[in-house]
Amino acid sequence: MKPLALVVLLLVMSAPVARAAEVVPLPADKQAFGTARSAASPVWFTLGHQGLSESFFPDLSTPATRETRLLVDGKPGRAHTEPADDRSLTFRQRLRGDGWQAEITYVTDPQRAAVLAEVDLKAQRPVRLSVEHVPLKGSSEVVSSLPTEPVRRAHGTFAVGFGQGVAKAALDRGFRDAAKEYAQGWHTYLDGLRRPKSADRRLYDMSVMVLAATEDKTHPGASIASPSFPWAFGFDRELAPELGPYALVWPRDLYHVSTAMIAAGDVGFAQRSLDFMLAEQQQPDGHLPQNTRVDGTPVWLKVQLDQVAAPLLLAWHLGRQDKSTLDSLRRSADYLLTYPNAPFSEQERWENQDGYSPATIASAVAGLVCFADLLQRNGQNADRYLAAADDWQRKVEGWTATNTGPYSPNPYYLRLTKDGQPDAPTKYNLGDNNPTDIDQRAVVDPSFLELVRLGVKRADDPVVRNTVQVVDQQLKEQGYWHRFTQDGYGETADGRPWGINWPTPTRTYGRLWPLLTGERGEYELLAGDKAGAAKRLKEIAATANSGLMLPEQVWNGRGTGAATPLAWTHAQYVRLAWSLDAGRPVERPDVVANRYGS
């Protein structure tokens, strides 16, 4: 057998920002997501249906490559992805093409910014191998030890490196040594954590590792929503200059991930997250922007009061009551109290409507009570914060529960009201390609359960129980829930991608969200239905793809073209598993539940 040739390909984009917008995005249903535990390797990879899809460097808000694929006689194969090691983010793809098959195993080199892929190929005829590489931003380098002449069998490695000579250094080190160190880093991490009895072991471990991998290495505490780019966010380059917003940090998502990590035993992750919220995201007036890059630079600027409340809640879970933290939290709490017409919010948690939202009000009430508790532990007066929280807790039903809606003769909570008058026939447009306005009394949303999970209302409250029935009638399908009535954030009926500016009357349809299944499970625990909650955990697990990635949306049991993996979904799986073990939602602040008798 001839010795393997060393092939070096250097590809540099001359105008990366301008050209990136012209690249058609890859599908957002990533089959895998990986990185080394070490900070010395600031590179992350995703796997698509034909090989490596977007990779990130030097941080998680910067997609640096579009794809890197093994080609056989100039064509890619179709890949099936699976974990190669249940306790590390090492993945294997089995590719098939015309008369050939290959296995490729992927890791990153823990000592440098390089992705390594080990290839084993068998073919029924002599075939020629090559590696196709499409960069997006900056410079990247591909080095391969695959044979250049036609072969029937081949074993070799290719490396994608960022920086001059990085790929070659990774290849010279060798896949075996890098993969061993890579796996050991994740094994050591998991060894330091607990595992709940209620969860599927493989999916639980994968979920915790995915959550850990979403934290940026240059900016500790900055955890992105997803390493994927759904529909390039509707083709809108002004909204999505780098292929979409999911590779940004939302305080809301960061809070959910952090509470899951506290439950899992990685309290350090949550401590860093709170530090990032307060030091990098919080603005001088106390509010946190809609989202930021991992360096804290605001991107979208709308105000969402539940995100302003997020650090108040997280600090309580962490017991943080040092002066610096309390001073920062006070700015957020004061912002909640002084925001015009509070708890009216410029946006609620689904981000495309203003109004009075029961979910947003629940977060604000709970956040103020938690902050007041931290103040009182330090001997400080908290009366003004408690007075506002109590006032909003008493009024939330009057602002957001209708007695004249079309779905029940009894009162039920709405997604939101535009005017704080839930019995009024006020109409608004839902956006996301909805063609007509809709009566606010006809729009419901499972998010009202924030009132129960955060301790603001009892699980057996009659309006809560009635709303559960209404929501199930209107939004439940196949054990999962839509976000709200006539949600349009999803593909067209024939599967074309969502677009933010589709010409009227193009209609798009939001699908089912597994994270809402987890929130229902937390409610069922409080309602005394542990069997129902256990069923919800299994329903979330059933949405995982072959690489054990959990999606944002599903249809017919499979992830759609929306974000996969979604950190919030993985966090919800982790948190519900621990809640089942505890017999109650682990995120529920006792100080709030005790105050309001829930």
Summary of the structure (lengths in Angstrom):
residues: 598
radius of gyration: 24.6
end to end distance: 73.8
largest distance: 81.4
contacts: 2282
relative contact order: 0.10
helix: 36%
strand: 20%
